[in-house]
Amino acid sequence: MLADLSPLIAATAQWLTCSYPSGESAMDRVLSEAQARQAVTVAAWLRYPTPMDAELVVMAGPRGSARLDWVTGADGGAYKPAADAAGGQAWRTWVDEVVASWAGCLLIDSELADKAVAALAEGSRTSGVPVDFRRLVAPGDRDREAAALLRHPDLLAPIAELHREGLLDLLAPGRALTA
């Protein structure tokens, strides 16, 4: 079994939903969170395709949300190291900047999301496991409405552009995942 990436996935999805909040209703929040989790899961599985990759990030820990907070202006304009930026929110230390960026790319580009999910389907990551990324790759009108900020290309661009090239390189034709 691969190292458990669930703390990284949960924290990164939480960062996205806190930074790009949904509407007021409980249903909006649930739909937005489902889309964020699906995007982050795909991004994390692409970023850490082998058991060794996953184990290393779990052991070393991701970089945290400090730079993401600085890029979005959530930190008040003062870049702080992850430990200082957490400020009583330890989950923020589990946010992975590259995974958040890749998830942002997937949320604003449905063609790229399709390619990413197809790449996962070709690897061993999803073999034997029923996975459904429907809310990511084929969101309905209600999904889009609930996650209007989370899927807004102009708002997500500063985060998505941080590591977009790495995702495009990974998903280039002829490139195989090592999972």
TIFIFI-825126 format. One record per residue: residue number from 1; residue in one letter; x, y, z of N, C-alpha, C in turn. Coordinates in Angstrom, 1 decimal, always signed. Each point is the difference from the previous one (the first is absolute). Example, Ala and Ser with C-alpha at 12.3 -4.5 7.8 and 13.67 -1.06 7.14 Angstrom:
2
SITE   nr  rest  n.east  n.north    n.up  ca.east  ca.north   ca.up  c.east  c.north    c.up
SITE    1     A   +13.2     -5.7    +7.8     -0.9      +1.2    +0.0    +0.9     +1.2    +0.0
SITE    2     S    -0.4     +1.1    -0.7     +0.9      +1.1    +0.0    -0.8     +1.1    +0.8
END
This chain:
179
SITE   nr  rest  n.east  n.north    n.up  ca.east  ca.north   ca.up  c.east  c.north    c.up
SITE    1     M    +0.8     -1.2    +0.0     -0.8      +1.2    +0.0    +0.9     +1.2    +0.0
SITE    2     L    -0.4     +1.0    -0.8     +0.7      +1.3    +0.0    -0.1     +0.7    +1.3
SITE    3     A    +1.0     +0.9    +0.2     -0.1      +0.8    +1.2    -1.3     +0.8    +0.0
SITE    4     D    -0.5     +0.3    +1.1     -1.3      +0.7    +0.1    +0.2     +1.5    -0.3
SITE    5     L    -0.5     +0.4    -1.1     +0.0      +1.4    -0.4    -1.2     +0.8    +0.5
SITE    6     S    -0.8     -0.6    +0.8     -1.3      +0.7    +0.4    +0.3     +1.2    +0.8
SITE    7     P    +1.0     +0.1    +0.9     +0.2      +1.3    +0.7    +0.3     +1.2    -1.0
SITE    8     L    +0.9     -0.3    -1.0     +0.4      +0.9    -1.0    -1.3     +0.4    -0.9
SITE    9     I    -0.7     -1.0    -0.4     -1.2      +0.3    -0.8    -1.0     +0.8    +0.8
SITE   10     A    -0.3     -0.4    +1.2     -1.0      +0.7    +0.8    +0.4     +1.5    +0.2
SITE   11     A    +1.3     +0.2    +0.4     +0.5      +1.3    +0.3    +0.0     +0.9    -1.2
SITE   12     T    +0.4     -0.5    -1.1     +0.1      +0.8    -1.3    -1.4     +0.3    -0.5
SITE   13     A    -0.9     -1.0    +0.1     -1.4      +0.3    -0.4    -0.6     +1.1    +0.9
SITE   14     Q    +0.3     -0.1    +1.3     -0.6      +0.9    +1.0    +0.6     +1.4    -0.3
SITE   15     W    +1.3     +0.1    -0.4     +0.6      +1.3    -0.3    -0.8     +0.6    -1.2
SITE   16     L    -0.2     -0.8    -1.0     -0.7      +0.5    -1.2    -1.4     +0.5    +0.3
SITE   17     T    -0.7     -0.8    +0.8     -1.4      +0.4    +0.3    -0.1     +1.2    +1.0
SITE   18     C    +1.1     +0.2    +0.8     +0.0      +1.2    +0.9    +0.4     +1.2    -0.9
SITE   19     S    +0.9     -0.2    -0.9     +0.5      +1.1    -0.8    -1.0     +0.4    -1.1
SITE   20     Y    -0.8     -0.9    -0.5     -1.0      +0.3    -1.0    -1.3     -0.6    +0.5
SITE   21     P    -0.6     +0.7    +0.9     -1.2      -0.6    +0.6    -1.2     -0.1    -0.9
SITE   22     S    -0.9     -0.9    +0.4     -1.2      -0.3    -0.8    -1.1     +1.0    +0.5
SITE   23     G    -1.2     -0.3    -0.5     -1.2      +0.8    +0.4    -0.3     -0.3    +1.5
SITE   24     E    -1.1     +0.6    +0.5     -0.3      +0.0    +1.4    -0.7     -1.4    +0.4
SITE   25     S    -0.6     -0.7    -0.9     -0.8      -1.1    +0.4    +0.9     -1.2    +0.3
SITE   26     A    -0.5     -0.9    +0.8     +0.8      -1.3    +0.3    +0.2     -0.8    -1.2
SITE   27     M    -0.9     +0.0    -0.9     +0.1      -0.8    -1.3    +1.1     +0.6    -0.8
SITE   28     D    +0.1     +1.4    -0.1     +1.1      +0.6    -0.7    +1.4     -0.4    +0.5
SITE   29     R    +0.1     +0.0    +1.4     +1.2      -0.3    +0.6    +0.4     -1.5    -0.3
SITE   30     V    -0.9     -0.9    +0.1     +0.2      -1.4    -0.3    +0.5     -0.2    -1.5
SITE   31     L    -0.8     +0.6    -0.9     +0.4      -0.1    -1.4    +1.3     +0.6    -0.3
SITE   32     S    +0.3     +1.1    +0.5     +1.3      +0.7    -0.2    +1.2     -0.9    +0.6
SITE   33     E    -0.3     -0.5    +1.2     +1.1      -0.9    +0.6    +0.2     -1.2    -0.8
SITE   34     A    -1.1     -0.6    -0.5     +0.2      -1.2    -0.8    +0.8     +0.2    -1.2
SITE   35     Q    -0.2     +1.1    -0.7     +0.8      +0.4    -1.2    +1.5     +0.3    +0.4
SITE   36     A    +0.2     +0.7    +1.1     +1.3      +0.2    +0.5    +0.7     -1.3    +0.3
SITE   37     R    -0.6     -0.9    +0.7     +0.6      -1.3    +0.4    +0.3     -0.8    -1.2
SITE   38     Q    -0.9     +0.0    -1.0     +0.3      -0.8    -1.2    +1.2     +0.6    -0.7
SITE   39     A    +0.1     +1.3    -0.2     +1.1      +0.6    -0.7    +1.3     -0.2    +0.8
SITE   40     V    +0.0     +0.1    +1.3     +1.2      -0.2    +0.8    +0.4     -1.5    +0.0
SITE   41     T    -1.0     -0.9    +0.0     +0.4      -1.4    +0.0    +0.7     -0.3    -1.3
SITE   42     V    -0.6     +0.4    -1.2     +0.7      -0.3    -1.2    +1.4     +0.7    -0.1
SITE   43     A    +0.1     +1.2    +0.5     +1.3      +0.7    +0.0    +1.0     -0.7    +0.9
SITE   44     A    -0.4     -0.5    +1.2     +0.9      -0.7    +0.9    +0.4     -1.3    -0.6
SITE   45     W    -0.9     -0.7    -0.6     +0.4      -1.3    -0.6    +0.9     +0.1    -1.1
SITE   46     L    -0.1     +1.1    -0.8     +0.9      +0.3    -1.1    +1.4     +0.4    +0.6
SITE   47     R    -0.1     +0.9    +1.0     +1.3      +0.5    +0.6    +0.8     -1.1    +0.7
SITE   48     Y    -0.7     -0.9    +0.7     +0.7      -1.0    +0.7    -0.5     -1.4    -0.5
SITE   49     P    +0.5     -0.4    -1.2     -0.6      -1.2    -0.6    +0.6     -1.3    +0.5
SITE   50     T    +1.1     +0.0    +0.7     +0.5      -1.3    +0.5    -0.1     -0.1    +1.5
SITE   51     P    +0.1     -1.2    +0.5     -0.1      -0.1    +1.5    +1.2     +0.8    +0.6
SITE   52     M    +1.1     -0.1    -0.6     +1.2      +0.8    +0.6    -0.3     +1.5    +0.0
SITE   53     D    -0.5     +0.5    -1.0     -0.4      +1.5    -0.1    -0.9     +0.3    +1.1
SITE   54     A    -1.1     -0.8    +0.2     -1.0      +0.3    +1.0    +0.6     -0.1    +1.4
SITE   55     E    +0.8     -1.1    +0.2     +0.6      -0.1    +1.3    +0.9     +1.1    +0.4
SITE   56     L    +0.8     +0.5    -1.0     +0.9      +1.1    +0.3    -0.7     +1.3    +0.3
SITE   57     V    -1.1     +0.3    -0.7     -0.7      +1.2    +0.4    -0.7     -0.1    +1.3
SITE   58     V    -0.5     -1.2    +0.4     -0.6      -0.2    +1.3    +1.1     +0.2    +1.1
SITE   59     M    +1.2     -0.6    -0.3     +1.0      +0.1    +1.0    +0.6     +1.4    +0.1
SITE   60     A    +0.3     +0.7    -1.1     +0.6      +1.3    +0.1    -1.1     +1.1    +0.2
SITE   61     G    -1.2     -0.3    -0.5     -1.0      +1.1    +0.1    +0.1     +0.9    -1.2
SITE   62     P    -1.2     +0.5    -0.5     +0.0      +1.0    -1.1    +0.5     +1.4    +0.6
SITE   63     R    +0.1     +0.9    -0.9     +0.5      +1.3    +0.4    -1.0     +0.9    +0.8
SITE   64     G    -1.3     -0.3    +0.0     -0.9      +0.8    +0.7    -0.6     +1.1    -0.9
SITE   65     S    -0.9     +0.8    +0.6     -0.8      +0.9    -0.8    +0.6     +1.4    +0.0
SITE   66     A    +1.1     +0.3    +0.6     +0.5      +1.4    +0.2    +0.1     +0.7    -1.4
SITE   67     R    +0.7     -0.6    -1.0     +0.1      +0.7    -1.3    -1.3     +0.1    -0.7
SITE   68     L    -0.9     -1.0    +0.1     -1.3      +0.2    -0.6    -0.8     +1.1    +0.7
SITE   69     D    +0.1     +0.1    +1.3     -0.7      +1.1    +0.7    +0.6     +1.3    -0.5
SITE   70     W    +1.3     +0.1    -0.1     +0.6      +1.2    -0.5    -0.4     +0.4    -1.4
SITE   71     V    -0.1     -1.0    -0.9     -0.4      +0.3    -1.4    -1.4     +0.5    -0.1
SITE   72     T    -0.9     -0.6    +0.9     -1.4      +0.4    -0.1    -0.3     +1.2    +0.9
SITE   73     G    +1.0     +0.4    +0.8     -0.2      +1.2    +0.8    -0.7     -0.4    +1.3
SITE   74     A    -0.1     -1.2    +0.3     -0.7      -0.5    +1.3    +0.8     +0.3    +1.2
SITE   75     D    +1.3     +0.2    -0.2     +0.9      +0.2    +1.2    +0.2     +1.5    +0.3
SITE   76     G    -0.8     +0.8    -0.6     +0.2      +1.5    +0.3    +1.2     +0.6    -0.7
SITE   77     G    +0.6     -0.7    -0.9     +1.2      +0.5    -0.7    +1.3     -0.3    +0.6
SITE   78     A    +0.0     -0.8    +1.1     +1.3      -0.3    +0.6    +0.3     -1.5    -0.1
SITE   79     Y    +1.0     -0.4    -0.9     +0.3      -1.4    -0.2    +0.7     -0.5    +1.3
SITE   80     K    -0.5     -1.1    +0.5     +0.5      -0.6    +1.2    +0.3     -1.5    -0.2
SITE   81     P    +1.0     -0.5    +0.6     +0.3      -1.5    -0.1    -1.3     -0.7    +0.4
SITE   82     A    -0.1     -1.3    -0.4     -1.2      -0.8    +0.3    -0.3     -0.1    +1.5
SITE   83     A    +1.0     -0.2    +0.8     -0.2      -0.1    +1.4    -0.6     +1.2    +0.6
SITE   84     D    +0.5     +1.2    -0.4     -0.5      +1.2    +0.5    -1.4     +0.3    -0.5
SITE   85     A    -0.2     -0.3    -1.3     -1.3      +0.3    -0.7    -1.1     -0.8    +0.5
SITE   86     A    +0.2     -1.2    +0.6     -1.0      -0.9    +0.4    -0.9     +0.7    +1.1
SITE   87     G    +0.6     +0.7    +0.9     -0.7      +0.8    +1.0    -1.1     -0.7    +0.7
SITE   88     G    +0.2     -1.2    +0.5     -1.0      -0.8    +0.6    -0.9     -0.8    -0.9
SITE   89     Q    +0.4     +0.0    -1.3     -0.7      -0.9    -0.9    +1.0     -0.9    -0.6
SITE   90     A    +0.3     -1.1    +0.8     +1.0      -0.9    -0.4    -0.3     -0.7    -1.4
SITE   91     W    -1.2     -0.1    -0.3     -0.3      -0.6    -1.3    +0.7     +0.7    -1.2
SITE   92     R    +0.2     +1.3    +0.2     +0.7      +0.8    -1.1    +1.4     -0.5    -0.3
SITE   93     T    +0.6     -0.7    +0.9     +1.4      -0.5    -0.3    -0.1     -1.2    -0.9
SITE   94     W    -1.2     -0.6    -0.2     -0.1      -1.2    -0.9    -0.5     +0.4    -1.4
SITE   95     V    -0.1     +1.3    -0.2     -0.4      +0.5    -1.4    +1.2     -0.2    -0.9
SITE   96     D    -0.2     -0.5    -1.2     +1.0      -0.2    -0.9    -0.2     +1.0    -1.2
SITE   97     E    +1.0     +0.9    -0.1     -0.1      +1.1    -1.0    -0.1     -0.5    -1.4
SITE   98     V    +0.7     -1.0    -0.4     +0.0      -0.5    -1.4    -1.4     -0.7    -0.2
SITE   99     V    -0.4     -0.8    +0.9     -1.3      -0.7    -0.1    -1.2     +1.1    -0.1
SITE  100     A    +0.1     +1.0    +0.8     -1.0      +1.1    +0.0    +0.0     +0.7    -1.4
SITE  101     S    +1.2     +0.2    -0.5     +0.1      +0.7    -1.3    -0.5     -0.9    -1.1
SITE  102     W    +0.3     -1.3    +0.0     -0.5      -1.0    -1.0    -1.5     -0.1    +0.1
SITE  103     A    -0.5     -0.1    +1.2     -1.4      -0.1    +0.2    -0.7     +1.3    -0.6
SITE  104     G    +0.6     +1.1    +0.2     -0.6      +1.2    -0.5    +0.0     +0.0    -1.6
SITE  105     C    +1.0     -0.6    -0.6     +0.1      -0.2    -1.4    -1.2     -0.9    -0.5
SITE  106     L    -0.2     -1.0    +0.8     -1.0      -1.0    -0.4    -1.4     +0.6    +0.2
SITE  107     L    -0.2     +0.8    +1.0     -1.3      +0.6    +0.2    -0.4     +1.1    -1.0
SITE  108     I    +1.0     +0.6    -0.6     -0.4      +1.1    -1.0    +0.2     -0.5    -1.4
SITE  109     D    +0.5     -1.2    -0.3     +0.2      -0.5    -1.3    -0.5     -1.4    -0.1
SITE  110     S    -1.2     -0.1    -0.6     -0.7      -1.3    +0.0    +0.8     -1.0    -1.0
SITE  111     E    +0.6     +0.5    -1.0     +0.8      -0.9    -0.9    +1.2     -0.6    +0.7
SITE  112     L    +0.6     +0.9    +0.8     +1.2      -0.5    +0.8    -0.5     -1.0    +1.1
SITE  113     A    -1.1     +0.3    +0.6     -0.6      -1.0    +1.0    -0.2     -1.3    -0.7
SITE  114     D    -0.6     +0.0    -1.2     -0.2      -1.3    -0.7    +1.3     -0.7    -0.2
SITE  115     K    +1.0     +0.7    -0.5     +1.3      -0.6    -0.2    +0.6     -0.6    +1.3
SITE  116     A    -0.1     +0.7    +1.1     +0.5      -0.4    +1.2    -0.7     -1.3    +0.5
SITE  117     V    -1.3     +0.0    +0.0     -0.7      -1.2    +0.4    +0.3     -1.2    -0.9
SITE  118     A    +0.1     +0.3    -1.3     +0.4      -1.1    -0.9    +1.3     -0.6    +0.3
SITE  119     A    +1.0     +0.9    +0.3     +1.3      -0.4    +0.4    +0.0     -0.9    +1.2
SITE  120     L    -0.8     +0.4    +1.0     -0.1      -0.9    +1.2    -0.6     -1.3    -0.4
SITE  121     A    -1.0     -0.1    -0.8     -0.6      -1.2    -0.4    +0.9     -1.0    -0.7
SITE  122     E    +1.0     +0.6    -0.6     +1.0      -0.9    -0.7    +1.1     -0.5    +1.0
SITE  123     G    +0.1     +0.6    +1.1     +1.0      -0.5    +1.0    -0.6     -1.0    +1.0
SITE  124     S    +0.8     -0.4    +0.9     -0.5      -1.0    +1.0    -0.6     +0.6    +1.2
SITE  125     R    +0.0     +1.3    +0.2     -0.6      +0.7    +1.1    -1.4     -0.4    +0.2
SITE  126     T    -0.8     +0.0    -1.0     -1.4      -0.2    +0.1    -0.5     -1.4    -0.3
SITE  127     S    +1.0     -1.0    -0.3     -0.5      -1.3    -0.3    -0.6     -0.7    +1.2
SITE  128     G    -1.1     -0.6    -0.2     -0.7      -0.7    +1.0    -0.8     +0.9    +1.0
SITE  129     V    +0.1     +1.3    -0.2     -0.7      +0.9    +0.9    -1.0     +0.8    -0.8
SITE  130     P    -1.3     +0.0    +0.4     -0.9      +0.8    -0.8    +0.1     +1.4    +0.3
SITE  131     V    +0.4     +0.8    -1.0     +0.1      +1.5    +0.2    -0.8     +0.7    -1.0
SITE  132     D    -0.6     +1.1    +0.5     -0.9      +0.8    -0.9    +0.4     +1.5    +0.2
SITE  133     F    +0.5     +0.6    -1.0     +0.3      +1.4    +0.0    -1.0     +0.8    -0.8
SITE  134     R    -1.2     -0.4    +0.0     -1.1      +0.6    -0.8    -0.1     +1.5    +0.3
SITE  135     R    +0.0     +0.4    +1.3     -0.2      +1.4    +0.3    +1.2     +0.9    -0.5
SITE  136     L    +1.1     -0.6    -0.1     +1.2      +0.7    -0.6    -0.1     +0.1    -1.5
SITE  137     V    -0.2     -1.1    -0.7     +0.1      -0.1    -1.4    -1.3     +0.4    -0.7
SITE  138     A    -1.2     -0.2    +0.6     -1.3      +0.3    -0.6    -0.9     +0.7    +1.0
SITE  139     P    +0.4     +1.1    +0.5     -0.9      +0.7    +1.0    -1.3     +0.5    -0.6
SITE  140     G    -1.0     -0.2    +0.7     -1.3      +0.5    -0.5    -0.2     +1.5    +0.4
SITE  141     D    -1.0     +0.6    -0.5     -0.3      +1.4    +0.3    +0.0     +0.3    +1.5
SITE  142     R    -0.6     -0.9    +0.8     +0.0      +0.2    +1.4    +1.4     -0.1    +0.6
SITE  143     D    +0.8     -0.9    -0.5     +1.4      -0.1    +0.5    +0.7     +1.3    -0.3
SITE  144     R    -0.1     +0.5    -1.2     +0.7      +1.3    -0.4    -0.5     +1.1    +0.8
SITE  145     E    -1.3     +0.1    +0.2     -0.5      +1.1    +0.8    +0.5     -0.1    +1.5
SITE  146     A    +0.0     -1.1    +0.5     +0.5      -0.2    +1.4    +1.5     +0.4    +0.2
SITE  147     A    +0.8     -0.3    -1.1     +1.4      +0.2    +0.1    +0.4     +1.1    -1.0
SITE  148     A    -0.8     +1.1    -0.1     +0.3      +1.1    -0.9    +1.4     +0.6    +0.2
SITE  149     L    +0.4     +0.2    +1.3     +1.3      +0.6    +0.2    +1.1     -1.0    -0.2
SITE  150     L    -0.3     -1.2    +0.4     +1.0      -1.1    +0.0    +0.4     -0.3    -1.5
SITE  151     R    -0.9     +0.2    -0.9     +0.2      -0.3    -1.4    +0.2     +1.3    -0.9
SITE  152     H    +0.1     +1.1    +0.7     +0.2      +1.3    -0.8    +1.4     +0.1    -0.5
SITE  153     P    +0.2     +0.0    -1.3     +1.3      +0.0    -0.6    +0.9     +1.2    +0.4
SITE  154     D    -0.6     +1.2    +0.1     +0.7      +1.2    +0.4    +0.5     -0.1    +1.4
SITE  155     L    -0.9     -0.5    +0.9     +0.3      +0.0    +1.4    +1.1     -1.1    +0.3
SITE  156     L    -0.2     -1.1    -0.6     +0.9      -1.2    +0.2    +1.4     +0.1    -0.7
SITE  157     A    +0.0     +0.9    -1.0     +1.2      +0.1    -0.9    +1.3     +0.2    +0.8
SITE  158     P    +0.1     +0.8    +1.0     +1.3      +0.2    +0.7    +0.5     -1.3    +0.6
SITE  159     I    -0.9     -0.8    +0.5     +0.4      -1.3    +0.6    +0.3     -1.0    -1.1
SITE  160     A    -0.9     -0.1    -0.9     +0.1      -1.0    -1.1    +1.3     +0.2    -0.8
SITE  161     E    +0.4     +1.2    -0.2     +1.2      +0.3    -0.8    +1.3     -0.3    +0.7
SITE  162     L    +0.0     -0.2    +1.3     +1.2      -0.3    +0.8    +0.7     -1.2    -0.6
SITE  163     H    -0.7     -1.0    -0.2     +0.6      -1.3    -0.4    -0.7     -0.7    -1.2
SITE  164     R    -0.7     +0.8    -0.8     -0.7      -0.5    -1.2    +0.9     -0.7    -1.0
SITE  165     E    +1.2     +0.5    -0.2     +0.9      -0.6    -1.0    +0.3     -1.4    +0.4
SITE  166     G    +0.3     -0.2    +1.3     +0.3      -1.4    +0.4    -1.1     -1.0    -0.2
SITE  167     L    -1.3     +0.5    +0.1     -1.1      -0.9    -0.2    -0.1     -0.2    -1.5
SITE  168     L    +0.2     +1.0    -0.8     -0.1      -0.2    -1.5    +1.1     -0.9    -0.5
SITE  169     D    +1.2     +0.1    +0.6     +1.1      -0.9    -0.4    -0.4     -1.5    +0.4
SITE  170     L    -0.5     -0.2    +1.2     -0.4      -1.3    +0.4    -1.1     -0.6    -0.9
SITE  171     L    -0.9     +0.8    -0.4     -1.1      -0.5    -0.8    +0.2     +0.0    -1.5
SITE  172     A    +1.3     +0.4    -0.4     +0.3      +0.0    -1.4    -0.2     -1.3    -0.7
SITE  173     P    -0.4     -0.1    -1.3     -0.2      -1.2    -0.7    +1.3     -0.9    +0.1
SITE  174     G    -0.1     -1.2    +0.2     +1.1      -0.9    +0.0    +0.7     -0.2    +1.3
SITE  175     R    -0.4     +0.8    +1.0     +0.6      +0.0    +1.3    -0.8     -1.0    +0.9
SITE  176     A    +0.6     -0.9    +0.6     -0.7      -1.0    +0.8    +0.3     +0.3    +1.5
SITE  177     L    -1.1     -0.2    +0.8     +0.2      +0.1    +1.4    +0.7     -1.2    +0.5
SITE  178     T    +0.7     +0.2    +1.1     +0.8      -1.1    +0.6    -0.7     -0.8    +1.0
SITE  179     A    -1.3     +0.2    +0.1     -0.7      -0.7    +1.1    -0.4     -1.4    -0.5
END
